[in-house]
Amino acid sequence: MPVEAANALVVAYANWKQAYQIVDRVGIRILRDPYTEKPFIKFYATKRVGGDVANYEAIKLLKC
């Protein structure tokens, strides 16, 4: 592990339910790979998910 510098923020305590919001988009995109050799079939699946801080007051940072 790297050595932490003086006054580095090392731990975040929070009420994560209030502090952070996860956004889950509806739907999954599935594509069939047309270049896979027979008799095999390959699929590619993607799903979009994001998140951001919703309430900075619910997070407290601990200095080293």
N, CA, C and O atoms as a MOPAC input file, in Angstrom:
PM7 MOZYME 1SCF
protein

 N      0.82700 1    -1.18400 1     0.00000 1
 C      0.00000 1     0.00000 1     0.00000 1
 C      0.87100 1     1.24700 1     0.00000 1
 O      1.93600 1     1.25900 1     0.61700 1
 N      0.43100 1     2.29400 1    -0.68400 1
 C      1.21900 1     3.52200 1    -0.69000 1
 C      1.16100 1     4.22000 1     0.66500 1
 O      0.20000 1     4.06500 1     1.41800 1
 N      2.19000 1     4.97900 1     0.95800 1
 C      2.24500 1     5.75100 1     2.19900 1
 C      1.37900 1     6.99600 1     2.01900 1
 O      1.49700 1     7.70500 1     1.01900 1
 N      0.51100 1     7.25300 1     2.99400 1
 C     -0.38000 1     8.41100 1     2.91000 1
 C      0.35000 1     9.68100 1     3.34000 1
 O      1.10600 1     9.66600 1     4.31100 1
 N      0.12800 1    10.75600 1     2.63200 1
 C      0.72700 1    12.04800 1     2.96700 1
 C     -0.00300 1    12.65900 1     4.16300 1
 O     -1.14200 1    12.29800 1     4.45700 1
 N      0.66100 1    13.58100 1     4.84200 1
 C      0.02600 1    14.27300 1     5.96600 1
 C     -1.17800 1    15.05900 1     5.46000 1
 O     -1.14100 1    15.63500 1     4.37300 1
 N     -2.22400 1    15.07700 1     6.24100 1
 C     -3.48000 1    15.76500 1     5.91700 1
 C     -4.21200 1    15.15900 1     4.72700 1
 O     -5.05400 1    15.82000 1     4.11800 1
 N     -3.90500 1    13.92000 1     4.39000 1
 C     -4.62100 1    13.25400 1     3.30200 1
 C     -5.98800 1    12.79400 1     3.80900 1
 O     -6.12600 1    12.40500 1     4.96800 1
 N     -6.99100 1    12.83900 1     2.93900 1
 C     -8.32500 1    12.34800 1     3.28200 1
 C     -8.33400 1    10.84700 1     3.02400 1
 O     -8.20800 1    10.40800 1     1.88100 1
 N     -8.48300 1    10.05800 1     4.09500 1
 C     -8.28600 1     8.61300 1     3.96000 1
 C     -9.55700 1     7.79000 1     4.10700 1
 O     -9.62900 1     6.67900 1     3.58200 1
 N    -10.56800 1     8.31000 1     4.81200 1
 C    -11.79900 1     7.54700 1     5.04300 1
 C    -12.99500 1     8.47400 1     4.86800 1
 O    -12.95200 1     9.63500 1     5.27500 1
 N    -14.05800 1     7.96100 1     4.26400 1
 C    -15.30600 1     8.71400 1     4.14000 1
 C    -16.39300 1     7.99400 1     4.93000 1
 O    -16.72100 1     6.84200 1     4.64800 1
 N    -16.94800 1     8.68600 1     5.92000 1
 C    -18.09400 1     8.19100 1     6.67900 1
 C    -19.31600 1     8.90500 1     6.13700 1
 O    -19.28300 1    10.11400 1     5.90800 1
 N    -20.40000 1     8.16100 1     5.93000 1
 C    -21.56800 1     8.80800 1     5.34400 1
 C    -22.82800 1     8.00400 1     5.60500 1
 O    -22.78400 1     6.80500 1     5.88200 1
 N    -23.92900 1     8.68700 1     5.50900 1
 C    -25.21900 1     8.03300 1     5.38200 1
 C    -25.40300 1     7.87900 1     3.87000 1
 O    -25.94600 1     8.76500 1     3.21000 1
 N    -24.95200 1     6.76500 1     3.34000 1
 C    -24.86600 1     6.60000 1     1.88900 1
 C    -26.22900 1     6.64100 1     1.21400 1
 O    -26.32900 1     7.00900 1     0.04400 1
 N    -27.27100 1     6.27000 1     1.93400 1
 C    -28.61000 1     6.31500 1     1.34500 1
 C    -29.00900 1     7.75600 1     1.01600 1
 O    -29.67900 1     8.00500 1     0.01300 1
 N    -28.59600 1     8.69800 1     1.86100 1
 C    -28.88100 1    10.11000 1     1.60400 1
 C    -27.80400 1    10.76400 1     0.74200 1
 O    -28.09900 1    11.67500 1    -0.03100 1
 N    -26.57500 1    10.31000 1     0.86900 1
 C    -25.44400 1    10.99500 1     0.24400 1
 C    -25.29900 1    10.70600 1    -1.24500 1
 O    -24.91100 1    11.59200 1    -2.00600 1
 N    -25.60300 1     9.48800 1    -1.67200 1
 C    -25.29100 1     9.09100 1    -3.04700 1
 C    -26.52900 1     8.52600 1    -3.72100 1
 O    -27.29600 1     7.78800 1    -3.10400 1
 N    -26.72200 1     8.86900 1    -4.97800 1
 C    -27.86900 1     8.36700 1    -5.72700 1
 C    -27.38700 1     7.60000 1    -6.94300 1
 O    -26.57400 1     8.09500 1    -7.72300 1
 N    -27.89600 1     6.38200 1    -7.09700 1
 C    -27.57400 1     5.54400 1    -8.24900 1
 C    -28.73100 1     5.62100 1    -9.23000 1
 O    -29.89000 1     5.46500 1    -8.84700 1
 N    -28.41300 1     5.86200 1   -10.49400 1
 C    -29.41500 1     5.95400 1   -11.54500 1
 C    -29.26600 1     4.73200 1   -12.43800 1
 O    -28.20500 1     4.49300 1   -13.01600 1
 N    -30.33400 1     3.96900 1   -12.54200 1
 C    -30.34300 1     2.72500 1   -13.30900 1
 C    -31.28000 1     2.90300 1   -14.49500 1
 O    -32.49900 1     2.93600 1   -14.32200 1
 N    -30.72700 1     3.01900 1   -15.69200 1
 C    -31.56700 1     3.19700 1   -16.87300 1
 C    -32.31300 1     1.91900 1   -17.19100 1
 O    -31.79900 1     0.81600 1   -17.00400 1
 N    -33.51800 1     2.08200 1   -17.66700 1
 C    -34.36100 1     0.93800 1   -18.00300 1
 C    -33.86400 1     0.31900 1   -19.30000 1
 O    -33.55600 1     1.02200 1   -20.26300 1
 N    -33.79200 1    -1.00700 1   -19.31000 1
 C    -33.48000 1    -1.72600 1   -20.53700 1
 C    -32.03700 1    -2.16800 1   -20.65900 1
 O    -31.11700 1    -1.54200 1   -20.13300 1
 N    -31.87700 1    -3.25900 1   -21.36500 1
 C    -30.56700 1    -3.82100 1   -21.68800 1
 C    -30.49500 1    -3.94300 1   -23.20600 1
 O    -31.46400 1    -4.34100 1   -23.85100 1
 N    -29.34900 1    -3.60000 1   -23.76700 1
 C    -29.16400 1    -3.70600 1   -25.21400 1
 C    -28.35700 1    -4.96500 1   -25.50400 1
 O    -27.26300 1    -5.14700 1   -24.96900 1
 N    -28.90200 1    -5.83500 1   -26.35400 1
 C    -28.23600 1    -7.08900 1   -26.70300 1
 C    -28.02300 1    -7.12700 1   -28.21000 1
 O    -28.96200 1    -6.94500 1   -28.98600 1
 N    -26.77200 1    -7.36900 1   -28.61700 1
 C    -26.42900 1    -7.46700 1   -30.03500 1
 C    -25.83200 1    -8.83600 1   -30.31800 1
 O    -25.04100 1    -9.35500 1   -29.53100 1
 N    -26.21600 1    -9.41200 1   -31.44500 1
 C    -25.62900 1   -10.67900 1   -31.87100 1
 C    -24.43800 1   -10.37800 1   -32.76800 1
 O    -24.53700 1    -9.57000 1   -33.69200 1
 N    -23.31300 1   -11.02700 1   -32.49600 1
 C    -22.09800 1   -10.83000 1   -33.28600 1
 C    -22.24600 1   -11.56100 1   -34.62000 1
 O    -22.33000 1   -12.78900 1   -34.63500 1
 N    -22.27900 1   -10.83100 1   -35.74300 1
 C    -22.46200 1   -11.48800 1   -37.04000 1
 C    -21.18800 1   -12.15900 1   -37.56300 1
 O    -21.24400 1   -12.88100 1   -38.55800 1
 N    -20.04700 1   -11.93600 1   -36.91500 1
 C    -18.77600 1   -12.45000 1   -37.42000 1
 C    -18.30700 1   -13.72600 1   -36.72700 1
 O    -17.28300 1   -14.28800 1   -37.11600 1
 N    -19.02200 1   -14.19300 1   -35.71900 1
 C    -18.64900 1   -15.42900 1   -35.03700 1
 C    -18.87400 1   -16.60600 1   -35.97900 1
 O    -19.91000 1   -16.71100 1   -36.63500 1
 N    -17.87400 1   -17.49000 1   -36.03100 1
 C    -17.96600 1   -18.63400 1   -36.94300 1
 C    -18.98500 1   -19.64600 1   -36.44100 1
 O    -19.11200 1   -19.87800 1   -35.23900 1
 N    -19.70100 1   -20.23900 1   -37.37200 1
 C    -20.68900 1   -21.27400 1   -37.06000 1
 C    -19.97700 1   -22.49300 1   -36.51500 1
 O    -18.85900 1   -22.74700 1   -36.96400 1
 N    -20.49400 1   -23.24000 1   -35.62800 1
 C    -21.84100 1   -23.26700 1   -35.04000 1
 C    -21.96300 1   -22.40900 1   -33.78000 1
 O    -22.91600 1   -22.57900 1   -33.02000 1
 N    -21.02800 1   -21.49800 1   -33.54100 1
 C    -21.05600 1   -20.70500 1   -32.31000 1
 C    -21.82900 1   -19.41100 1   -32.51800 1
 O    -21.91300 1   -18.88600 1   -33.62800 1
 N    -22.38600 1   -18.91700 1   -31.43500 1
 C    -23.09500 1   -17.63400 1   -31.43600 1
 C    -22.55800 1   -16.81900 1   -30.26700 1
 O    -22.45100 1   -17.31900 1   -29.14700 1
 N    -22.22200 1   -15.55900 1   -30.53700 1
 C    -21.71900 1   -14.68300 1   -29.47400 1
 C    -22.65000 1   -13.47400 1   -29.37300 1
 O    -23.04400 1   -12.89000 1   -30.38300 1
 N    -22.99100 1   -13.11200 1   -28.13700 1
 C    -23.83700 1   -11.95100 1   -27.88200 1
 C    -23.06000 1   -10.92100 1   -27.07500 1
 O    -22.20800 1   -11.26600 1   -26.25600 1
 N    -23.36500 1    -9.65700 1   -27.32000 1
 C    -22.82700 1    -8.54900 1   -26.53500 1
 C    -24.00200 1    -7.86700 1   -25.83600 1
 O    -24.98100 1    -7.49600 1   -26.48300 1
 N    -23.90700 1    -7.70300 1   -24.52500 1
 C    -24.97100 1    -7.05600 1   -23.75800 1
 C    -24.40200 1    -5.83400 1   -23.04300 1
 O    -23.31300 1    -5.88800 1   -22.47200 1
 N    -25.14700 1    -4.73900 1   -23.08100 1
 C    -24.73800 1    -3.52100 1   -22.38800 1
 C    -25.90800 1    -2.97900 1   -21.57900 1
 O    -27.06900 1    -3.10300 1   -21.96900 1
 N    -25.57700 1    -2.38100 1   -20.45300 1
 C    -26.56800 1    -1.74500 1   -19.58300 1
 C    -25.94500 1    -0.46900 1   -19.04200 1
 O    -24.77600 1    -0.46100 1   -18.65800 1
 N    -26.71600 1     0.60700 1   -19.01100 1
 C    -26.20300 1     1.88800 1   -18.53500 1
 C    -26.62500 1     2.12900 1   -17.09200 1
 O    -27.80300 1     2.03700 1   -16.74600 1
 N    -25.63400 1     2.44000 1   -16.25800 1
 C    -25.85500 1     2.75100 1   -14.84600 1
 C    -24.96300 1     3.93700 1   -14.49800 1
 O    -23.82900 1     4.02200 1   -14.96800 1
 N    -25.46200 1     4.83200 1   -13.69100 1
 C    -24.66400 1     5.98000 1   -13.28100 1
 C    -24.95700 1     6.35400 1   -11.84400 1
 O    -25.82300 1     5.76200 1   -11.19900 1
 N    -24.23400 1     7.33100 1   -11.35000 1
 C    -24.46500 1     7.78700 1    -9.99000 1
 C    -23.75300 1     9.09800 1    -9.72800 1
 O    -22.85000 1     9.49100 1   -10.46600 1
 N    -24.17600 1     9.77500 1    -8.65900 1
 C    -23.57700 1    11.05700 1    -8.31200 1
 C    -23.90200 1    11.37200 1    -6.85300 1
 O    -24.82900 1    10.80800 1    -6.27300 1
 N    -23.13100 1    12.27300 1    -6.28000 1
 C    -23.38300 1    12.71100 1    -4.91400 1
 C    -24.64800 1    13.56400 1    -4.92000 1
 O    -24.75700 1    14.52700 1    -5.67900 1
 N    -25.60300 1    13.19900 1    -4.06500 1
 C    -26.86400 1    13.92400 1    -3.98100 1
 C    -26.88000 1    14.89900 1    -2.80600 1
 O    -27.56300 1    15.92200 1    -2.86400 1
 N    -26.12800 1    14.59300 1    -1.73000 1
 C    -26.13300 1    15.43000 1    -0.53600 1
 C    -24.73200 1    15.41800 1     0.08000 1
 O    -24.35900 1    14.46500 1     0.76500 1
 N    -23.97700 1    16.45600 1    -0.15900 1
 C    -22.60900 1    16.54100 1     0.36900 1
 C    -22.59500 1    16.64200 1     1.89700 1
 O    -21.60600 1    16.26400 1     2.52600 1
 N    -23.66400 1    17.14000 1     2.49600 1
 C    -23.73000 1    17.28700 1     3.95600 1
 C    -23.79200 1    15.93600 1     4.66200 1
 O    -23.48600 1    15.86100 1     5.85200 1
 N    -24.17200 1    14.88200 1     3.97800 1
 C    -24.28500 1    13.55000 1     4.58400 1
 C    -22.95200 1    12.80600 1     4.58300 1
 O    -22.88800 1    11.66800 1     5.04800 1
 N    -21.88000 1    13.42800 1     4.06500 1
 C    -20.56100 1    12.78700 1     3.98300 1
 C    -19.57400 1    13.55100 1     4.85700 1
 O    -19.50600 1    14.77900 1     4.80400 1
 N    -18.81800 1    12.82400 1     5.65200 1
 C    -17.74400 1    13.40600 1     6.45700 1
 C    -16.44900 1    12.67700 1     6.12600 1
 O    -16.42500 1    11.44700 1     6.07900 1
 N    -15.36500 1    13.43000 1     5.89500 1
 C    -14.07500 1    12.86100 1     5.52200 1
 C    -13.10900 1    12.92200 1     6.70000 1
 O    -13.06700 1    13.91700 1     7.42300 1
 N    -12.33900 1    11.86200 1     6.88900 1
 C    -11.37200 1    11.76700 1     7.97900 1
 C     -9.97700 1    12.03300 1     7.43500 1
 O     -9.54100 1    11.39300 1     6.47900 1
 N     -9.27600 1    12.99000 1     8.05600 1
 C     -7.90000 1    13.29800 1     7.65300 1
 C     -6.92600 1    12.40300 1     8.38900 1
 O     -7.18100 1    11.97300 1     9.51400 1
 N     -5.80600 1    12.12800 1     7.73800 1
 C     -4.75800 1    11.30500 1     8.32600 1
 C     -3.91200 1    12.12600 1     9.27000 1
 O     -2.97000 1    11.60400 1     9.86700 1

